[in-house]
């Protein structure tokens, strides 16, 4: 999995991990902050949330076009600085008035614009590392590793967001609304770490920082693949077809920060007892990850020393879990944003297993091409919401639930395990679609339009994120089973369209 990858991959991945940790710490509590601090309704908060997500993923198109002209490294550096300014403004508690609202919108624009300069161009640089014949076969595995690094940052973000908010409220005496700003301040610190990593290891990837056809390494010119106008057109059309499909995946997937968080906040039992409390301790999740990776390392190890180290790590992690199981305390309060830690946990834990499966299929010549993986990912994503349909049977509508709580009536709750299971299935779909989609864009994009085409991938994500707000508008009087069924239908229709276009897509894959 990690063998024979260039050092630059890990440098770029770690730089991205720091940035993503800050972003996901902020996003874990953002929709709840909007409702608590400004008194917004669910649909209005959902609209702001989805517009912000839309800008975060639309502006990489602008950043990519600029990078194609001025260089990827330059845009990445400027992006970090702009993002830092945005998070800094968002960290200042200004109350809930008009001035605070305008300041928040300005901060969101800076964050989204800085992300637009940073996110896509960093991924183009990763792809450029694999343009040489000796590394080209490792492109898919490289993006799986890169994607896993993103989720390492995201794994700790919900816990950090909740605990820092609670610490500011209980220990420092800040009001509940002002305490949210301490969660946002974490992003400022993480960006400083990200920039330090980027510049500390810049020498390993400086040769891929420049724009098309140029290399700062030895002042040479990179020989780009020559395509005919017809080939260029075919590739762009194929990419646009993929972009159209993944819109509906991101619309469904990013309900994690909106309707799935609303569900956790309003319909999930706010307390966990017994062994279930272990699920919400991020340390336990990290121990499981250690066990997965040490197991893989043990069976793939080539020396007795490597196998011994792997066995020791596995037993140590298992020992910690046994100790914590034997010392389970009483009931613990469960905060809604904490559920968002399960998706990155699953990504990190399942990536080596996914890579091993596809590696075995590749060895037999049976590995599906990226477009087919994307289509399968859409089917899996739809099935995730089937779990939510089952979880929502017998529950009230959101408005009825709120009215019953306000009247002091007993209300039905769902088990948090339904949400945890939903995130597991969604993650299977994500692993089939997201890293493979990014790799596909990196491979298929015409050389002169790499930045723009990677930006196109993010534009598709942006449109999907704008459509996330649909969940907010549905979140009122409709039965929950209807809300989740909308996402099932959209995912399955998208998968069907993908299979209809499969021959055309696999032609250029």
HELIX and SHEET records of a PDB file:
HELIX    1   1 UNK A    7  UNK A   38  1                                  32    
HELIX    2   2 UNK A   42  UNK A   70  1                                  29    
HELIX    3   3 UNK A   72  UNK A   90  1                                  19    
HELIX    4   4 UNK A   98  UNK A  128  1                                  31    
HELIX    5   5 UNK A  136  UNK A  138  5                                   3    
HELIX    6   6 UNK A  139  UNK A  170  1                                  32    
HELIX    7   7 UNK A  176  UNK A  200  1                                  25    
HELIX    8   8 UNK A  202  UNK A  204  5                                   3    
HELIX    9   9 UNK A  206  UNK A  208  5                                   3    
HELIX   10  10 UNK A  217  UNK A  219  5                                   3    
HELIX   11  11 UNK A  229  UNK A  253  1                                  25    
HELIX   12  12 UNK A  254  UNK A  257  5                                   4    
HELIX   13  13 UNK A  259  UNK A  266  1                                   8    
HELIX   14  14 UNK A  274  UNK A  280  5                                   7    
HELIX   15  15 UNK A  282  UNK A  300  1                                  19    
HELIX   16  16 UNK A  304  UNK A  326  1                                  23    
HELIX   17  17 UNK A  336  UNK A  340  5                                   5    
HELIX   18  18 UNK A  341  UNK A  363  1                                  23    
HELIX   19  19 UNK A  370  UNK A  391  1                                  22    
HELIX   20  20 UNK A  398  UNK A  406  1                                   9    
HELIX   21  21 UNK A  416  UNK A  444  1                                  29    
HELIX   22  22 UNK A  447  UNK A  449  5                                   3    
HELIX   23  23 UNK A  450  UNK A  466  1                                  17    
HELIX   24  24 UNK A  469  UNK A  474  1                                   6    
HELIX   25  25 UNK A  480  UNK A  500  1                                  21    
HELIX   26  26 UNK A  502  UNK A  508  1                                   7    
SHEET    1   A 2 UNK A 271  UNK A 272  0                                        
SHEET    2   A 2 UNK A 332  UNK A 333 -1                                        
END                                                                             
